[in-house]
Every structure is written in structure tokens, then in C-alpha cells.
Amino acid sequence: MRIKILIVDDEKPICDLMEMNLQAAGYDCKAVQDGLEAIRLIEQEKFDLILLDIMLPGADGYDIMEYIRPLKIPVIFVTAKHEVKDRVKGLKLGAEDYLVKPFDVVELMARVEVVLRRFEKTATVLTAGDVTVDLESRKVTKAGLPVELTNKEYGLLVLFMQNKNIALFKENLYERVWEDEYLANSRTVEIHVQRLRKKVGWEKCLVAVYKVGYRLECQD
């Protein structure tokens, strides 16, 4: 069963952006723009995570949080309210994280992944076409046959598979996989991506995005 995420935000373009990217990464999503509608959905369905705005019609995010807290559903506030007092209030109400708009999609995906992992709700197996990654054993297979990768290649592979159809910046790839500051004009990421393409047969689907980085184009 896929992980189910509820998106609550009164700005439809923001809802659409989050829903599109989360669904591309394999999550099952529902999005609403009204606080009372969100509460109705929470009463009717089971969600693994809620992405919650604060300024909402019907009932604001703080009111919804009070309702959610006894249900033990993890919540990430995604809001334009950026002051420290707002962050503190959100976290004290029980939110697992607090992300300020405007946000980078890659950062959103990373925060979602971290919170789900904290609650042991992340998938342990990733798939993209005929490539499969078992995250617990770190085993990679292509069409059922094992693929040997270096640690850095494996890190890139997992990031691409967790962010299918999303353009990932070279800087973000480097900083997350190498855990260091990206150096301008470095070809490290490019070289490792070229090797990864050959090893898993992604010459056509792992594409370069001009002045950005790379995107794994995948239909599943």
C-alpha cells in the first residue's frame, strides 16, 4: 500500500505543485484548500502524513493541529508565516517540522522523507522501470540481476528514484550525497552520473537539464 499524504493549503498552485511532485515520487495524495474540509477528510480517511498551511479559510492550521494531535498523524507545517514565534508555536503544538514558503521542492521532498522515516512509514524498496533498490540491504538489481555501485553512485541512484520526474540541481545532489559544499565548475557529479547511467542502463531516461542538473524520467 502506498503512503498517503494530505495537503492542506488555500493556494491552489501550491497544492498542485506539492501534489504533482509527491505523486511523481510514488506517494498517494489528496489536496484541499479549506480547513473544515481537511477535518472532514481526516475523519473519513487514514493519512500517513499531513502537509498543513496555517492561514486557511474555515479553520486555521493551528485549530486543525489541535484536532490532529490526539490522532498521532505526523504534520509538517508549510506556511508563509516565517517569524520565530510562529515556528515555535507550530512545533509546540506537535508538528514534526516547519517549512517556510517559498520552498525548494527538493527540500520539501527531503523533509517528507525524514519525517516518514522517523515514523517508520517509508518504503523499504524503490523501483524505477526494471531497476529495484532494497534500502535495508542496499542491494540494487536491474531486471533481477545484481548491480554493483560505489557508495556515491548508490546515493545518487536513491535520490533520483525518490524524486522521479523532478529536476534536481547539481548543487543539491552534491551536498546531499557528498555531504559537503558544492564547488563551482566541479565535474564530480557529472562523472558519477555518467557512470550510473551506464551501470543501470539509464542512458535515455536520466537526462541532463540545462543549467539545472538532472532528471530521472520515469512513468511508473
Buried (B, 14 or more C-beta within 10 A) or exposed (E): EEBBBBBBBBEEEBBEBBBBBBBBBBBEBBBBBBBBBBBEBBEEEEBBBBBBBBBBEBBBBBBBBEBBEEEEBBBBBBBEBEEEEBBEBBEEBBBBBBBBEEBEBBEBBBBBBEBBEEEEEBBEEBBBBEBBBEBEEEEBBBEEEEBEBEEBBBBBBBBBBBBBBBBBBBBBBBEBBBEEEBEEEEEBBEEBBEBBBEBBBBEEBBEEEEEEBBBBEBEE
